[in-house]
Amino acid sequence: MILPADPKRNYIAHRQHIVSAIQRVLDGGWYILGQEVEAFEREFAAYIGVAHGIGVASGTDAVLLALRAAGVGAGDAVVTVSHTAVATVAAIELAGAIPVLVDVDPETFTMDVQALEAALELRPGVKAIVAVHLYGHPADMPRILEIASRYGAAVVEDCAQSHGASIEGRKTGAWGNVAAFSFYPTKNLGALGDGGAIVTNDAGIADRARILRQYGWRTRYVSDVAGLNSRLDEMQAAILRVKLPHLDIENNKRREIAARYDRALASSPLRLPVAKPNVHHVYHQYTVRYDRRDSLQAALKTAGVGTAVLYPQPVHRQGAYSGRLPQSNLVHTEKICREILCLPMHPHLRDDEVQTVIDAVLEAVR
Ligand SMILES: *Cc1c(COP(=O)(O)O)cnc(C)c1O
């Protein structure tokens, strides 16, 4: 079976260096918030092109702590999309805030900027916007920042699927007031366990995030603010330091595979993903649209091609959230989730496997 994502192959590709990095941490005898985390925070912030990096325990925590560090708290309204990982919305609620859901652009699958502006017009005092760079395609940050500044809202980027993506050469994570990354194993930069990071150019936000991730301590055992425990551990940081120098190469491999799918499927009835001009798409997912998605997925499975549907239900339709969150018209969000299918996409897909996927898709839609 060709897997939709394959973190084990990534581990095997870097095995020797990962094993010696783990050994180094084990022998060093310091396991939480030490020199590996500090070095990774510096290296990752430099890679994104910002001043500060703060390692945390997961992408969900990164969004939560980014919001709290940006001053979002109880009862504040935060605009985001419903077509995203549930973690985006869960993190807003964990911060005590109220997610306000808007539609996505059906071409890029990212926040519809007109819907954003309408939501801000309708509800004065929105505190923040969480822009999600879904599937590796950046949201329209220039427009979002322009709108946000007119309405006085902070901008948090959810970069959990966009490590290394950029707009006009500036990386996702370097546009908003603060940004959140996940290092879940299947992400473009993945740990071998949970992990996340916050990046920002704002020294005040960085300072607050750093304190919040460890019980609100400024000095040991003394909490300045009410924080939590959300630390990146030394072992995951050491593993991420092995993988970070390969991120651009691996993203380029994803882009080559995407280009091959693009060419081979151009005249098929599938709607293929687009990359806007000026955007460097990193294809966390290669997401096609097809009106008979379920039968396509079943035919591919029979042909040995594993696929995924990210996401089968928009957040506002899921039991935990349905009927209780403010939302605007979500017509594209509703339609997309019935049609989307993510083809296998990871940097270690072999040429023959890509061909198998292409042949199986063409056969299934013939
Ligand atoms: C993966 C993901 C998250 C959550 O990351 P975790 O590390 O699993 O907590 C948040 N937002 C998006 C868009 C994601 O894809």
The ligand as an SDF file (V2000), in Angstrom:
LIG
                    3D

 15 15  0  0  0  0  0  0  0  0999 V2000
   -1.4470   19.6950   12.9060 C   0  0  0  0  0  0  0  0  0  0  0  0
   -2.1590   20.9860   12.9930 C   0  0  0  0  0  0  0  0  0  0  0  0
   -2.3550   21.6530   14.2110 C   0  0  0  0  0  0  0  0  0  0  0  0
   -2.0890   21.0230   15.5480 C   0  0  0  0  0  0  0  0  0  0  0  0
   -0.8350   20.5530   15.7480 O   0  0  0  0  0  0  0  0  0  0  0  0
   -0.5650   19.4400   16.8980 P   0  0  0  0  0  0  0  0  0  0  0  0
    0.9190   19.4030   16.9700 O   0  0  0  0  0  0  0  0  0  0  0  0
   -1.1640   18.1610   16.4130 O   0  0  0  0  0  0  0  0  0  0  0  0
   -1.1960   19.9140   18.1430 O   0  0  0  0  0  0  0  0  0  0  0  0
   -2.9140   22.9160   14.1900 C   0  0  0  0  0  0  0  0  0  0  0  0
   -3.2960   23.4920   13.0360 N   0  0  0  0  0  0  0  0  0  0  0  0
   -3.1590   22.8790   11.8490 C   0  0  0  0  0  0  0  0  0  0  0  0
   -3.5940   23.5780   10.6060 C   0  0  0  0  0  0  0  0  0  0  0  0
   -2.6000   21.5950   11.7840 C   0  0  0  0  0  0  0  0  0  0  0  0
   -2.4860   20.9780   10.6060 O   0  0  0  0  0  0  0  0  0  0  0  0
  1  2  1  0
  2  3  1  0
  2 14  2  0
  3  4  1  0
  3 10  2  0
  4  5  1  0
  5  6  1  0
  6  7  2  0
  6  8  1  0
  6  9  1  0
 10 11  1  0
 11 12  2  0
 12 13  1  0
 12 14  1  0
 14 15  1  0
M  END
$$$$
